[in-house]
Amino acid sequence: MSALSMARPVLLVAAPFFLALGLVLPLVRFETLYFFDETPSLIEIIVSLWQGGDELLAAIVALVSILLPFLKMIGITVEAMGITAEATASGGGAGSLFYRRVVPHLSKWSMMDVLLVAIVIAAAKTTGLADAFTQPGLWCYAASSVISGLLHSLMGDASGPK
């Protein structure tokens, strides 16, 4: 068994695990910012936006931060588990088509949340508005994005186009 074959199942479990942790653990700690509690998680931020009357923004953040990463992981998992192997061998299939056509577009958005939180932290620090520090949720979310990107790359090498 090659190292690639042995790493894939571990990565397939690690990516959703880190995504779940990234959604519920605090993303950032603000020490002097008063409109958030001190350490909001991604889910708490979405709920706060929704309850604050910003339903459209909350829906967009939920779509990009929660739904699209889950869809990407499902596509990668289906492809990695060989569920579409018979369909691919016979010339196509919805699962393989989803993987080849949709997952690459989802991959382009993978690190957007991490980048946005990094920008917020940098802005808070440089303006003197607050002292901001990364928290485990951000690192877990970033790890999930990196692992799913790695899986997508490994799957592209193993099963055709990315």
VOKETOR-213962 format. One record per residue: residue number from 1; x, y, z of N, C-alpha, C in turn. Coordinates in steps of 0.05 Angstrom, whole numbers, plus 5000, padded with zeros to 4 digits. Layout:
BEGIN
NUM, X, Y, Z, X, Y, Z, X, Y, Z
...
//
This chain:
BEGIN
1, 5017, 4976, 5000, 5000, 5000, 5000, 5018, 5025, 5000
2, 5012, 5044, 4982, 5029, 5068, 4980, 5022, 5087, 5003
3, 5039, 5107, 5007, 5035, 5127, 5027, 5009, 5143, 5021
4, 5005, 5148, 4995, 4981, 5162, 4986, 4956, 5147, 4994
5, 4956, 5121, 4989, 4933, 5105, 4996, 4928, 5104, 5026
6, 4949, 5104, 5041, 4946, 5104, 5070, 4937, 5131, 5081
7, 4946, 5153, 5069, 4939, 5179, 5080, 4911, 5188, 5073
8, 4900, 5179, 5051, 4874, 5188, 5042, 4852, 5183, 5062
9, 4849, 5159, 5074, 4828, 5155, 5094, 4831, 5173, 5118
10, 4855, 5177, 5127, 4860, 5194, 5150, 4852, 5223, 5143
11, 4859, 5232, 5120, 4852, 5259, 5111, 4821, 5262, 5107
12, 4808, 5241, 5098, 4779, 5241, 5094, 4764, 5244, 5120
13, 4776, 5234, 5142, 4764, 5237, 5168, 4772, 5264, 5181
14, 4797, 5272, 5176, 4807, 5296, 5189, 4794, 5321, 5179
15, 4788, 5323, 5153, 4777, 5347, 5141, 4750, 5355, 5153
16, 4730, 5336, 5154, 4704, 5344, 5167, 4707, 5348, 5197
17, 4725, 5333, 5210, 4729, 5337, 5238, 4739, 5365, 5244
18, 4759, 5374, 5229, 4769, 5401, 5234, 4748, 5422, 5225
19, 4732, 5417, 5205, 4711, 5436, 5197, 4691, 5439, 5220
20, 4683, 5416, 5232, 4664, 5418, 5254, 4676, 5434, 5277
21, 4701, 5428, 5284, 4714, 5444, 5305, 4716, 5473, 5298
22, 4722, 5479, 5273, 4724, 5506, 5264, 4698, 5522, 5265
23, 4676, 5508, 5263, 4650, 5521, 5264, 4641, 5527, 5292
24, 4649, 5511, 5312, 4639, 5515, 5339, 4659, 5527, 5359
25, 4685, 5525, 5353, 4705, 5537, 5371, 4708, 5567, 5364
26, 4717, 5582, 5384, 4721, 5611, 5379, 4741, 5616, 5356
27, 4735, 5636, 5339, 4753, 5642, 5317, 4773, 5663, 5325
28, 4765, 5683, 5340, 4781, 5706, 5346, 4774, 5716, 5374
29, 4794, 5728, 5388, 4788, 5740, 5414, 4794, 5770, 5411
30, 4773, 5785, 5418, 4776, 5814, 5418, 4777, 5823, 5447
31, 4796, 5839, 5454, 4798, 5847, 5482, 4784, 5873, 5489
32, 4780, 5891, 5469, 4768, 5916, 5475, 4744, 5922, 5457
33, 4736, 5904, 5441, 4714, 5908, 5422, 4688, 5901, 5437
34, 4669, 5919, 5438, 4646, 5915, 5454, 4622, 5903, 5440
35, 4621, 5901, 5414, 4597, 5892, 5401, 4597, 5862, 5396
36, 4618, 5848, 5401, 4619, 5819, 5402, 4624, 5810, 5430
37, 4616, 5786, 5437, 4627, 5775, 5462, 4656, 5769, 5456
38, 4671, 5762, 5476, 4700, 5762, 5473, 4711, 5742, 5452
39, 4698, 5719, 5450, 4708, 5698, 5432, 4686, 5685, 5416
40, 4676, 5699, 5395, 4654, 5687, 5379, 4663, 5665, 5361
41, 4646, 5644, 5359, 4651, 5623, 5339, 4638, 5631, 5313
42, 4643, 5617, 5292, 4632, 5623, 5266, 4601, 5621, 5267
43, 4591, 5600, 5280, 4562, 5597, 5283, 4550, 5620, 5299
44, 4564, 5628, 5320, 4554, 5651, 5336, 4553, 5677, 5320
45, 4573, 5680, 5303, 4573, 5704, 5286, 4550, 5704, 5267
46, 4544, 5681, 5255, 4521, 5678, 5236, 4495, 5683, 5251
47, 4492, 5672, 5274, 4467, 5676, 5290, 4465, 5705, 5298
48, 4487, 5718, 5306, 4486, 5746, 5313, 4478, 5764, 5290
49, 4489, 5758, 5266, 4481, 5773, 5242, 4451, 5769, 5237
50, 4442, 5745, 5238, 4413, 5739, 5233, 4395, 5754, 5253
51, 4402, 5752, 5278, 4386, 5765, 5299, 4388, 5795, 5298
52, 4410, 5805, 5287, 4414, 5834, 5285, 4400, 5846, 5261
53, 4386, 5830, 5246, 4371, 5840, 5223, 4386, 5838, 5196
54, 4410, 5827, 5196, 4425, 5824, 5171, 4422, 5795, 5161
55, 4397, 5788, 5154, 4391, 5761, 5145, 4406, 5754, 5119
56, 4408, 5772, 5100, 4421, 5766, 5075, 4451, 5761, 5080
57, 4464, 5778, 5095, 4492, 5773, 5101, 4496, 5747, 5117
58, 4479, 5742, 5136, 4481, 5717, 5151, 4477, 5693, 5132
59, 4459, 5694, 5114, 4454, 5672, 5095, 4479, 5668, 5077
60, 4491, 5690, 5067, 4515, 5688, 5050, 4538, 5676, 5066
61, 4542, 5685, 5090, 4564, 5674, 5107, 4559, 5645, 5112
62, 4534, 5637, 5119, 4528, 5609, 5124, 4532, 5592, 5099
63, 4524, 5603, 5076, 4528, 5588, 5051, 4557, 5583, 5045
64, 4573, 5604, 5046, 4601, 5602, 5039, 4618, 5588, 5061
65, 4610, 5592, 5086, 4626, 5581, 5108, 4618, 5553, 5117
66, 4593, 5546, 5112, 4584, 5520, 5122, 4575, 5501, 5099
67, 4557, 5510, 5083, 4545, 5493, 5063, 4565, 5486, 5041
68, 4579, 5505, 5030, 4598, 5499, 5008, 4621, 5481, 5017
69, 4633, 5485, 5041, 4653, 5466, 5050, 4643, 5438, 5053
70, 4618, 5435, 5064, 4607, 5408, 5067, 4602, 5395, 5040
71, 4592, 5411, 5020, 4588, 5400, 4993, 4614, 5391, 4981
72, 4635, 5407, 4985, 4661, 5399, 4974, 4671, 5373, 4987
73, 4668, 5371, 5013, 4677, 5347, 5027, 4661, 5322, 5019
74, 4635, 5326, 5014, 4619, 5304, 5005, 4628, 5295, 4977
75, 4633, 5314, 4959, 4642, 5307, 4932, 4669, 5293, 4933
76, 4687, 5302, 4949, 4714, 5289, 4951, 4711, 5262, 4963
77, 4694, 5259, 4984, 4691, 5233, 4997, 4678, 5213, 4978
78, 4658, 5221, 4963, 4645, 5203, 4944, 4665, 5194, 4923
79, 4681, 5212, 4913, 4701, 5204, 4893, 4722, 5186, 4905
80, 4732, 5193, 4930, 4753, 5177, 4942, 4744, 5149, 4950
81, 4719, 5147, 4958, 4709, 5121, 4966, 4703, 5103, 4942
82, 4705, 5114, 4918, 4700, 5098, 4894, 4671, 5092, 4889
83, 4653, 5108, 4902, 4624, 5104, 4898, 4616, 5108, 4869
84, 4631, 5125, 4855, 4624, 5130, 4827, 4642, 5114, 4808
85, 4657, 5095, 4818, 4675, 5080, 4801, 4661, 5066, 4778
86, 4639, 5054, 4783, 4624, 5040, 4762, 4614, 5059, 4741
87, 4603, 5082, 4751, 4593, 5102, 4733, 4615, 5114, 4716
88, 4638, 5119, 4729, 4661, 5130, 4714, 4671, 5111, 4693
89, 4672, 5085, 4700, 4682, 5065, 4681, 4663, 5063, 4657
90, 4638, 5068, 4661, 4619, 5066, 4639, 4615, 5093, 4624
91, 4632, 5112, 4630, 4632, 5136, 4614, 4620, 5160, 4627
92, 4617, 5162, 4653, 4607, 5186, 4665, 4593, 5179, 4691
93, 4575, 5196, 4699, 4560, 5193, 4723, 4558, 5219, 4738
94, 4536, 5222, 4752, 4531, 5247, 4766, 4552, 5253, 4787
95, 4560, 5233, 4803, 4580, 5238, 4824, 4606, 5247, 4812
96, 4615, 5233, 4792, 4641, 5241, 4779, 4639, 5268, 4766
97, 4616, 5274, 4754, 4612, 5300, 4741, 4612, 5322, 4763
98, 4599, 5317, 4785, 4600, 5336, 4808, 4628, 5341, 4816
99, 4644, 5320, 4819, 4671, 5322, 4828, 4688, 5338, 4807
100, 4685, 5332, 4782, 4702, 5345, 4761, 4693, 5373, 4756
101, 4667, 5380, 4758, 4657, 5406, 4750, 4653, 5425, 4773
102, 4642, 5415, 4795, 4634, 5433, 4817, 4656, 5436, 4839
103, 4669, 5414, 4847, 4689, 5415, 4868, 4711, 5435, 4862
104, 4721, 5437, 4838, 4742, 5458, 4833, 4733, 5486, 4839
105, 4707, 5492, 4833, 4697, 5519, 4839, 4694, 5523, 4869
106, 4686, 5502, 4883, 4683, 5504, 4912, 4711, 5508, 4925
107, 4731, 5496, 4913, 4758, 5498, 4924, 4769, 5526, 4923
108, 4760, 5542, 4904, 4769, 5569, 4902, 4760, 5586, 4925
109, 4738, 5578, 4939, 4728, 5594, 4961, 4737, 5583, 4988
110, 4753, 5562, 4988, 4759, 5548, 5013, 4771, 5565, 5035
111, 4790, 5582, 5028, 4804, 5598, 5048, 4793, 5626, 5052
112, 4770, 5632, 5040, 4759, 5659, 5042, 4754, 5668, 5070
113, 4741, 5650, 5086, 4735, 5657, 5114, 4760, 5663, 5131
114, 4780, 5646, 5127, 4805, 5649, 5141, 4817, 5676, 5134
115, 4817, 5683, 5108, 4828, 5708, 5099, 4812, 5732, 5111
116, 4785, 5730, 5111, 4769, 5752, 5122, 4774, 5756, 5152
117, 4776, 5734, 5167, 4782, 5737, 5196, 4810, 5749, 5200
118, 4829, 5741, 5183, 4856, 5753, 5185, 4855, 5783, 5179
119, 4839, 5791, 5160, 4837, 5820, 5153, 4824, 5835, 5177
120, 4803, 5823, 5189, 4790, 5836, 5212, 4810, 5839, 5235
121, 4826, 5818, 5240, 4846, 5820, 5262, 4866, 5841, 5255
122, 4876, 5842, 5231, 4896, 5862, 5223, 4884, 5891, 5225
123, 4859, 5894, 5216, 4846, 5920, 5218, 4842, 5929, 5247
124, 4833, 5910, 5263, 4829, 5917, 5292, 4855, 5925, 5305
125, 4876, 5911, 5299, 4902, 5918, 5311, 4914, 5944, 5300
126, 4912, 5949, 5274, 4924, 5973, 5263, 4909, 5998, 5269
127, 4883, 5996, 5273, 4867, 6020, 5279, 4866, 6026, 5308
128, 4875, 6007, 5325, 4874, 6012, 5354, 4846, 6007, 5365
129, 4828, 5997, 5348, 4800, 5991, 5357, 4799, 5969, 5378
130, 4817, 5950, 5374, 4817, 5927, 5393, 4843, 5912, 5391
131, 4848, 5897, 5411, 4870, 5877, 5409, 4856, 5851, 5401
132, 4865, 5839, 5379, 4852, 5815, 5369, 4873, 5793, 5366
133, 4864, 5769, 5373, 4882, 5746, 5372, 4867, 5722, 5360
134, 4882, 5706, 5344, 4869, 5682, 5333, 4864, 5662, 5355
135, 4843, 5646, 5350, 4835, 5626, 5369, 4834, 5599, 5355
136, 4831, 5577, 5370, 4832, 5550, 5357, 4813, 5546, 5334
137, 4790, 5558, 5335, 4770, 5554, 5314, 4780, 5562, 5287
138, 4795, 5584, 5286, 4806, 5594, 5261, 4827, 5574, 5250
139, 4843, 5564, 5268, 4864, 5545, 5260, 4851, 5518, 5250
140, 4830, 5510, 5264, 4816, 5485, 5256, 4803, 5489, 5228
141, 4790, 5512, 5225, 4777, 5518, 5199, 4798, 5519, 5177
142, 4820, 5532, 5182, 4842, 5533, 5162, 4852, 5505, 5156
143, 4856, 5489, 5177, 4865, 5461, 5173, 4846, 5446, 5155
144, 4820, 5449, 5160, 4800, 5435, 5144, 4802, 5444, 5115
145, 4806, 5470, 5110, 4808, 5480, 5083, 4833, 5469, 5069
146, 4855, 5469, 5083, 4880, 5459, 5072, 4878, 5429, 5066
147, 4867, 5414, 5085, 4865, 5385, 5081, 4846, 5378, 5058
148, 4824, 5392, 5056, 4805, 5387, 5034, 4818, 5395, 5007
149, 4834, 5416, 5007, 4848, 5424, 4983, 4869, 5403, 4975
150, 4883, 5392, 4995, 4902, 5371, 4991, 4888, 5346, 4980
151, 4866, 5339, 4992, 4850, 5316, 4983, 4842, 5320, 4954
152, 4832, 5344, 4948, 4824, 5349, 4920, 4847, 5346, 4901
153, 4870, 5356, 4909, 4894, 5353, 4892, 4902, 5324, 4889
154, 4902, 5309, 4911, 4909, 5280, 4910, 4889, 5265, 4893
155, 4864, 5272, 4895, 4843, 5258, 4880, 4846, 5265, 4850
156, 4854, 5290, 4844, 4858, 5297, 4816, 4881, 5281, 4804
157, 4902, 5277, 4820, 4924, 5261, 4810, 4916, 5232, 4806
158, 4898, 5222, 4823, 4891, 5194, 4822, 4869, 5188, 4803
159, 4851, 5207, 4798, 4827, 5200, 4782, 4822, 5218, 4758
160, 4842, 5234, 4750, 4838, 5249, 4726, 4839, 5279, 4731
161, 4822, 5294, 4717, 4824, 5324, 4718, 4815, 5334, 4745
162, 4826, 5358, 4752, 4819, 5371, 4777, 4795, 5389, 4773
//
